[in-house]
Amino acid sequence: MSIFFSATSPLGHPVICKQSTWDGHIIQGHPSMREKHDLAKGAIENPESIWSSKSHPDNRDVYFAHNAPNDAHTKVVVENTSEGHFVVSAWFQKEISGNIGEIKYVKPKLR
């Protein structure tokens, strides 16, 4: 496995983004993320909020950080497996919305 980047979430989870995921899915499906991996990594390390995934509540978390261009959020989906925590996808969007369930974390200064 070739690791593109790794980060630690405020939940204490080490999160890995594989090179194949970044190149094969994220850049292909979300070309605006090209050369913006620092924003995806920042969303994991310093998110405004973390939510459970509505469609995968037991094994996916959705991270949001207001660090994207054009006053948007970076949204990062992380899958939690027995082998570790892995980035599934990442993109920019204006709102904190879309397939999110229960809130798991809110940045302390926002509480």
N, C-alpha and C positions, 0 to 999 in steps of 0.2 A: 504494500500500500504506500503510495506516494502522498505525503502530507503537504498540502498547500499552505495552510496556516493552522495554528491551534490557539485557543483562548480559554480562559477560565471564567465561568459565569458567576454572578453574585450568589447563586444557589450552591456554589462550591463544586460544580461539575466541570471537568476538563472537556472541552468541545473541540473536535477535529473537523476540518474541512479538507476532504481529499482533493487532490489535483484533478482527478477524473470527474468529480462532481462539479467543481468550479468550471472547468473547460467544457465538459460534455453536457451539463444541464444549465447551470446558472448563466454563463455567457451566451450559450446558444438560445436560451429562452428569454433572457433578460439582458440584452446587449448593453443597456445603460449601466450595468454593473462592471463593465470592462474597466480594469485598472482602479476599481473602487473597493477592493477587498479590505482595505483598511477601515472602511465604513461598516462592512459586515462584521469584521472582527470587533470593532468598537461597540456595535449593537449587542454583541454577546457579552463583552466585558463590562459595559456601562449602559445597560438598557434603562429606558424610562419605565418599562413594564414588561412582564413576562406572563403569558397566558397559556393555558392548556389548549391544545388543538380541539376544536369541536368535533371533527371527524375522526381523530385519533387521540382521545383524551388520556389514554393510559400510556402512550409512548411517544408523544410529540409535544414540544413546547414551541411557542411563537414569541419571538423577541422583537421589541420595537424600540428604536432610538431616534430621536429628532436630530439627526446629524446628516441628513441627506441634502443634496442640492435642491434648490427651488422650494424651500420651506416644506419639505416632505420628510417622511420617516423612512428609515431603513428597516425592513421587515426580514427577519431571518427565521426559518423553520429548522428546528433541531429534532432529530429522532434519537430517542433514548433506547439503546439496545443492551443486551447482556455483554456485548463487546465494548461498549462505550457510548458516547454522545457524539452524533455526527450531523453536520450541516446537510440539509436536504435541498434547500433552496434559499434564495435571497433576492430581494428586489426593492424598489422605491415605491412608496405610495403616499398619498396625501393624508389619509385618515387611519386611525387605529381601528381596523375593522377587518372582516373577512375570515371566516372559519375559526373564530376564537371562542373559547368556552370560559372556564373559570379563571379568574386572575390568581396568579401564583406569587407575584412579586411586584412591588411598586418602589421606585427609587425613593430612598428616605426623604429627600428634600421636597418630594411631591406629595407626601402624605399629609 
